[in-house]
Amino acid sequence: MRLWPRSLQGQLALRLAVVFLVVSAAGIGLLLWQGSESADSLGLEMLRYRADELAGYVIPAQNGGGATLALPPNLERLYNGTKGENLYAIKAGGGQMLANSREMGDVVAHWKTPPDKFRLEEFGPQQADYYGLSAVERTKAGTVTIAVAHSSDSDAVAVAMLSFFVRRIAWAIPIFALATLLIGVWTIRTGLRRVAAISRRAAQIDPRSTDVRLPVEGLPSELRPLVQAVNSAFDRLQEGFAVQRRFTANAAHELRTPLTMLTAGLDELQANEAVGKLRADVMRMNRLVNQLLQVARLDAVPLDVNAQVDLARVAAQVVEYLAPWAIALHRTVGLDAHEGPILVSGNAEEISNAIRNLVENAVWHSPQGTEVMVSVSADRAVTVIDRGPGVPVEDRSRIFSRFWRGKAVAVPGAGLGLSIVAEIMRLHGGAVEVGDVPGGGAFFKLSFRGA
């Protein structure tokens, strides 16, 4: 099971969610720690205030000897109340105890050096925990040491306040997280929208449109070098395709002259079996060279497909041209054309090439003694029907690829004829269809747009 998303958007959203969770957890932890620290600081400040407050009530004794503590009623209730939450002890500079609450005097009496802060665990009759501090204070009766302590149970107030605050905001954390993630995902999708547009543009590039380049305007600086490198690669590919096309066209042109001379020389020789085989080989070479020239022309020269063409007339010319050749191979070619002209928009020469390639292909695949039928219908379609082995269903999506040949194909050719037909129909905005014929064989149907 794959947990890590494949898409860049998913990866960024997941990273954003992880960062948010970590930051939220750290923030809550920091809030709790800071709250605890603040509660401790507040408690210490309160104890210092109370020590200063007690120092204000240390006055000289009336008899003129030493000092005494004169607490007002409210402080008397605070330190000597029944709850015992607050304790104090005041020790004079000479070491004698001036005043204290409960057992606090016994603790302070044993101090040789008063600590700044101290804790008392399970102290007093109530066995409570206390935290406190001691301070040396200057009073009207001289310098004294004052120790004050506060019950640790009172920390529960600060903790309760902090817990209440956390509970009040805890419900908002998931909502805030969801809103943040949605905003983050929207921001990511918006930021990557340009990348998606470039991807769609790149998907349109094929061997027929090698001049298309990816736009770099408006791209983030991180993606600009990648797109520029891809465009440079397309430049090299375009140059490679151009070199290949020029080589194909030049080679085909160079071969036409010697093949023509070879054909003429064979025609002057006395007919025999060896000469017949040579003529068949030269005929296949001539067909291959013509197909290579067609491929080079379709790739290199823009095709004008806006002329008005009589489809029935072009099909009849192809049948008339190929009939003697088919007869020499012990096959026949028939024509079933709709009466009157059937006008389509296109290029007459290339439409003728498409039909001729289909007829030649059908003749090569048909058994001797059979007929290849060319039908022209009123719906602007040309259908070529043969009585050959047919086209397997699994091969129908590949037969129009260049240089593709089926398994165990014994007929001559380089696999260019049907790819030429498909390219011509694409340039004409038409369609080519292949299927089976009842009783055996295959049909190829070319559908054109109206004039």
C-alpha positions as a printed Julia matrix, in Angstrom:
451×3 Matrix{Float64}:
   0.0     0.0     0.0
   1.42    3.35   -1.07
   0.95    6.03    1.6
   3.01    8.8    -0.02
   1.01   10.52   -2.8
   2.38   10.55   -6.33
   1.17   14.01   -7.27
   3.14   17.12   -6.37
  -0.03   18.75   -5.05
  -0.66   15.82   -2.71
   2.92   15.83   -1.47
   2.87   19.57   -0.75
  -0.52   19.29    0.99
   0.71   16.38    3.11
   3.87   18.26    4.08
   1.76   21.29    4.94
  -0.5    19.14    7.14
   2.49   17.6     8.94
   4.06   21.03    9.51
   0.76   22.39   10.81
   0.3    19.49   13.24
   3.86   19.79   14.51
   3.59   23.56   14.93
   0.18   23.23   16.62
   1.47   20.6    19.05
   4.55   22.71   19.77
   2.39   25.8    20.26
   0.05   24.05   22.69
   3.02   22.61   24.58
   4.64   26.04   24.71
   1.36   27.53   25.91
   1.09   24.99   28.72
   4.72   25.44   29.72
   4.45   29.22   29.6
   1.24   29.08   31.59
   2.88   26.96   34.24
   5.89   29.27   34.34
   3.6    32.28   34.55
   1.67   30.65   37.39
   4.93   30.01   39.3
   6.14   33.56   38.68
   2.82   34.96   39.76
   2.97   32.9    42.95
   6.47   34.11   43.76
   5.48   37.7    43.11
   2.52   37.25   45.42
   4.8    35.84   48.14
   7.26   38.76   47.79
   4.36   41.19   48.05
   3.16   39.49   51.22
   6.65   39.54   52.72
   6.86   43.29   52.04
   3.37   43.69   53.41
   4.25   41.86   56.64
   7.4    43.95   56.99
   5.25   47.06   57.09
   3.55   45.82   60.25
   6.73   45.1    62.19
   7.03   47.97   64.66
   9.16   48.66   67.76
   7.83   47.26   71.02
   6.12   49.75   73.32
   8.45   48.96   76.2
  11.37   50.04   74.04
  12.98   46.64   73.83
  12.88   44.8    70.5
  10.1    44.62   67.94
   6.58   43.29   67.63
   4.09   42.45   64.85
   0.78   44.31   64.75
  -1.41   42.66   62.08
  -4.72   44.14   61.06
  -7.79   41.87   61.31
  -7.87   40.97   57.61
  -4.28   39.7    57.62
  -4.86   37.98   60.92
  -7.67   36.0    59.32
  -5.52   35.33   56.21
  -2.57   33.82   58.08
  -4.25   32.32   61.11
  -7.46   31.08   59.51
  -8.73   27.55   59.82
  -7.78   26.56   56.27
  -4.09   27.11   56.85
  -3.31   28.01   53.22
  -0.93   30.85   54.12
   1.91   30.64   56.65
   4.52   33.11   57.88
   7.33   33.45   60.34
   9.31   36.58   61.31
  12.7    36.3    62.89
  14.54   39.27   64.36
  18.1    40.12   63.51
  19.28   38.7    66.79
  17.7    35.32   66.05
  14.65   35.5    68.3
  11.25   34.62   66.78
   8.98   37.66   66.66
   5.82   36.03   65.3
   4.71   32.99   63.34
   1.64   31.0    62.26
   1.26   27.33   63.25
   4.43   25.22   62.94
   6.14   27.67   60.56
   8.18   29.04   63.44
   9.81   25.66   64.1
  10.95   25.5    60.47
  12.44   28.98   60.4
  14.08   28.55   63.81
  16.31   25.8    62.5
  17.55   27.8    59.49
  21.15   28.83   59.77
  21.05   30.55   56.37
  17.55   31.47   55.11
  16.92   30.01   51.6
  15.53   32.22   48.85
  12.87   29.62   47.93
  11.78   26.46   49.7
   9.18   23.71   49.63
   7.45   21.96   52.52
   5.94   18.56   51.77
   3.15   17.04   53.88
   3.53   19.85   56.39
   1.29   20.76   59.27
  -1.84   19.1    60.62
  -3.43   18.99   57.17
  -0.33   17.34   55.68
  -0.34   19.77   52.75
   2.46   20.8    50.41
   3.68   24.4    50.54
   6.03   26.52   48.49
   7.55   29.66   49.89
  10.34   32.19   50.0
  12.32   34.08   52.59
  13.57   37.65   52.42
  15.53   40.06   54.58
  13.43   43.17   55.09
  14.16   46.56   56.63
  11.44   47.6    59.02
  10.8    50.39   61.5
  12.15   48.11   64.19
  15.27   47.07   62.3
  16.25   44.26   59.92
  14.21   41.05   60.11
  13.94   37.79   58.15
  10.45   37.06   56.89
   9.43   33.64   55.52
   6.03   33.26   53.85
   4.55   30.09   52.35
   1.48   29.26   50.35
  -0.31   25.97   49.94
   0.47   24.2    46.66
  -3.17   23.22   46.4
  -3.91   26.79   45.48
  -1.94   26.18   42.24
  -5.0    24.3    41.12
  -6.62   27.65   40.44
  -4.01   28.6    37.88
  -4.03   25.08   36.41
  -7.82   25.13   36.24
  -7.76   28.48   34.49
  -5.21   27.18   32.01
  -7.19   23.97   31.43
 -10.36   25.96   30.94
  -8.63   28.11   28.34
  -7.31   25.04   26.5
 -10.75   23.42   26.51
 -12.32   26.57   25.19
  -9.98   26.79   22.22
  -9.45   23.05   21.59
 -12.61   22.75   19.46
 -11.35   25.52   17.14
  -8.04   23.78   16.4
  -9.48   21.15   13.92
 -11.54   23.84   12.17
  -8.53   26.09   11.92
  -6.43   23.16   10.67
  -9.0    22.26    8.0
  -9.32   25.88    6.87
  -5.55   26.2     6.69
  -5.22   23.01    4.65
  -7.98   24.06    2.26
  -6.35   27.43    1.75
  -2.98   25.71    1.29
  -4.35   23.23   -1.25
  -6.09   26.03   -3.15
  -2.87   28.04   -3.14
  -0.89   25.03   -4.37
  -3.39   24.25   -7.13
  -3.42   27.88   -8.21
   0.37   27.99   -8.21
   0.61   24.78  -10.25
  -2.09   25.79  -12.74
   0.6    27.13  -15.05
   2.42   23.8   -14.83
  -0.77   21.97  -15.82
  -1.17   24.27  -18.84
   2.4    23.55  -19.89
   1.78   19.81  -19.51
  -1.23   20.04  -21.83
   0.87   22.01  -24.31
   3.64   19.4   -24.16
   1.1    16.59  -24.75
   0.23   18.21  -28.11
   3.79   17.87  -29.42
   4.35   14.95  -31.78
   6.47   14.26  -34.87
   4.01   16.33  -36.93
   4.31   19.42  -34.7
   7.94   19.54  -33.67
   7.98   23.35  -33.92
   5.75   23.77  -30.84
   7.57   25.01  -27.73
   6.6    25.34  -24.08
   5.97   28.9   -22.84
   8.25   30.21  -20.11
   6.42   33.46  -19.39
   4.86   33.63  -15.95
   6.63   30.52  -14.66
   8.2    30.36  -11.19
  11.96   30.8   -11.26
  12.42   27.2   -10.04
  10.61   25.76  -13.09
  12.01   28.09  -15.74
  15.35   26.2   -16.16
  13.49   22.89  -16.55
  11.16   24.25  -19.25
  14.06   25.9   -21.06
  15.97   22.6   -21.01
  12.9    20.78  -22.41
  12.6    23.38  -25.19
  16.28   22.89  -26.01
  15.67   19.15  -26.22
  12.75   19.81  -28.6
  15.05   21.98  -30.73
  17.48   19.08  -31.06
  14.67   16.66  -31.83
  13.27   18.97  -34.5
  16.68   19.21  -36.12
  17.0    15.42  -35.97
  13.6    14.95  -37.63
  14.53   17.48  -40.3
  17.79   15.66  -41.04
  15.96   12.36  -41.21
  13.33   13.73  -43.59
  15.93   15.32  -45.84
  17.86   12.07  -45.92
  14.71   10.07  -46.77
  13.72   12.46  -49.55
  17.25   12.67  -51.01
  17.7     8.89  -50.91
  14.36    8.3   -52.6
  15.12   10.87  -55.31
  18.55    9.37  -55.91
  17.06    5.88  -56.25
  14.39    6.82  -58.78
  16.78    7.35  -61.66
  18.7     4.03  -61.41
  15.43    2.16  -60.82
  13.94    3.72  -63.94
  17.0     2.73  -65.95
  16.91   -0.77  -64.46
  13.24   -1.17  -65.36
  13.91   -0.04  -68.94
  16.82   -2.47  -69.22
  14.73   -5.39  -67.98
  12.02   -4.58  -70.53
  14.55   -5.1   -73.31
  15.58   -8.55  -72.06
  13.96  -11.72  -73.28
  11.26  -12.84  -70.86
  12.12  -15.82  -68.69
  11.74  -16.86  -65.07
  14.84  -15.01  -63.85
  13.85  -11.8   -65.6
  10.34  -12.1   -64.18
  11.71  -12.31  -60.64
  13.94   -9.29  -61.27
  10.99   -7.3   -62.59
   8.96   -8.19  -59.48
  11.81   -7.07  -57.23
  12.23   -3.8   -59.15
   8.49   -3.2   -58.97
   8.55   -3.58  -55.18
  11.55   -1.24  -54.97
   9.75    1.34  -57.11
   6.71    1.11  -54.79
   8.88    1.54  -51.69
  10.7     4.55  -53.18
   7.39    6.16  -54.13
   6.09    5.63  -50.59
   9.24    7.16  -49.09
   8.77   10.2   -51.33
   5.14   10.48  -50.22
   6.16   10.31  -46.57
   8.82   12.99  -47.06
   6.41   15.25  -48.91
   3.66   14.88  -46.29
   6.1    15.69  -43.49
   7.82   18.63  -45.15
   5.3    20.48  -47.36
   2.03   22.02  -46.06
  -0.85   20.36  -47.89
  -3.62   22.44  -49.47
  -6.84   20.54  -48.82
  -9.34   23.24  -49.77
  -9.82   22.38  -53.44
 -13.05   20.85  -54.73
 -12.44   17.22  -55.69
 -14.74   14.72  -57.41
 -14.24   11.61  -55.28
 -15.85    9.27  -57.82
 -13.6    10.51  -60.63
 -10.42   10.11  -58.55
 -11.4     6.55  -57.53
 -12.14    5.62  -61.15
  -8.7     6.92  -62.25
  -6.98    4.85  -59.58
  -8.84    1.7   -60.6
  -8.05    2.33  -64.26
  -4.36    2.84  -63.46
  -3.98   -0.26  -61.24
  -6.19   -2.7   -63.16
  -3.42   -3.91  -65.57
  -1.01   -4.36  -62.68
  -3.58   -6.38  -60.71
  -4.34   -8.55  -63.73
  -0.63   -9.29  -64.12
  -0.76  -10.6   -60.53
  -3.82  -12.75  -61.36
  -6.27  -10.51  -59.48
  -8.86   -8.02  -60.63
  -9.99   -4.6   -59.43
 -13.64   -3.54  -59.68
 -15.39   -0.19  -59.2
 -18.85    0.46  -57.79
 -19.38    4.22  -57.98
 -22.4     6.37  -57.31
 -23.75    8.04  -60.42
 -22.76   11.65  -60.78
 -19.96   13.6   -59.05
 -19.37   13.3   -55.32
 -17.66   16.51  -54.27
 -15.35   16.76  -51.26
 -12.81   19.3   -50.02
  -9.26   18.09  -50.36
  -6.19   17.55  -52.48
  -6.86   15.37  -55.54
  -3.3    14.01  -55.77
  -3.12   12.97  -52.12
  -6.63   11.48  -52.14
  -5.53    9.45  -55.17
  -2.42    8.33  -53.26
  -4.54    7.22  -50.29
  -6.91    5.16  -52.45
  -4.02    3.72  -54.46
  -2.18    2.59  -51.33
  -5.32    0.86  -50.07
  -5.91   -0.89  -53.4
  -2.28   -2.0   -53.68
  -2.38   -3.31  -50.13
  -5.64   -5.16  -50.82
  -4.27   -6.73  -54.04
  -1.15   -7.99  -52.27
  -3.23   -9.56  -49.49
  -5.9   -11.1   -51.75
  -5.64  -14.69  -53.06
  -5.13  -15.18  -56.77
  -8.32  -15.26  -58.77
 -10.21  -12.88  -56.45
 -11.42   -9.36  -56.95
 -10.7    -6.19  -54.99
 -13.77   -3.94  -54.99
 -13.57   -0.14  -54.74
 -16.91    1.39  -53.74
 -17.74    5.12  -53.74
 -20.92    6.04  -51.85
 -23.01    9.2   -51.74
 -22.02    9.88  -48.11
 -18.53   10.91  -49.38
 -16.84    7.62  -48.5
 -14.55    5.27  -50.42
 -14.46    1.61  -49.34
 -11.86   -0.9   -50.51
 -12.85   -4.54  -49.96
 -10.61   -7.58  -50.36
 -10.95  -11.34  -49.8
  -7.71  -11.77  -47.88
  -7.11  -13.04  -44.35
  -8.53   -9.9   -42.72
  -7.05   -7.78  -39.93
  -7.02   -9.21  -36.39
  -8.84   -7.02  -33.88
  -5.77   -6.69  -31.66
  -3.73   -5.29  -34.6
  -6.21   -2.67  -35.82
  -4.86    0.05  -33.55
  -1.29   -0.49  -34.83
  -1.58   -1.11  -38.57
  -1.49    2.63  -39.3
   1.89    3.09  -37.58
   4.92    3.57  -39.77
   7.0     0.47  -40.49
   4.63   -1.77  -38.53
   4.05   -5.18  -40.06
   2.02   -8.01  -38.62
   3.44  -11.35  -37.65
   4.06  -13.88  -40.4
   3.25  -11.38  -43.17
   4.6   -12.74  -46.44
   3.56   -9.87  -48.75
   6.22   -7.36  -49.82
   6.41   -3.89  -48.32
   7.97   -1.85  -45.55
   4.83   -1.02  -43.56
   4.41    2.51  -44.96
   1.26    2.29  -47.08
  -1.37    2.4   -44.33
   0.55    5.04  -42.35
   0.49    7.24  -45.49
  -3.27    6.7   -45.75
  -3.8     7.66  -42.11
  -1.69   10.82  -42.46
  -3.52   11.91  -45.63
  -6.9    11.43  -43.92
  -5.71   13.39  -40.86
  -4.65   16.3   -43.06
  -8.04   16.19  -44.78
  -9.95   16.13  -41.49
 -11.41   12.76  -42.43
 -11.36    9.3   -40.9
 -10.24    5.82  -41.86
 -12.05    2.72  -40.6
 -11.13   -0.96  -40.83
 -13.32   -4.01  -40.3
 -14.18   -7.55  -41.37
 -16.18   -8.61  -44.4
 -18.75  -11.41  -44.11
 -17.36  -14.49  -45.82
 -13.74  -13.48  -45.21
 -11.64  -10.47  -45.99
 -11.32   -6.9   -44.78
 -12.61   -3.48  -45.72
 -10.98   -0.05  -45.36
 -13.33    2.91  -45.45
 -12.2     6.53  -46.05
 -14.7     9.19  -44.98
 -14.22   12.77  -46.27
 -15.82   16.09  -45.4
 -18.09   17.78  -47.9
 -16.91   20.44  -50.34
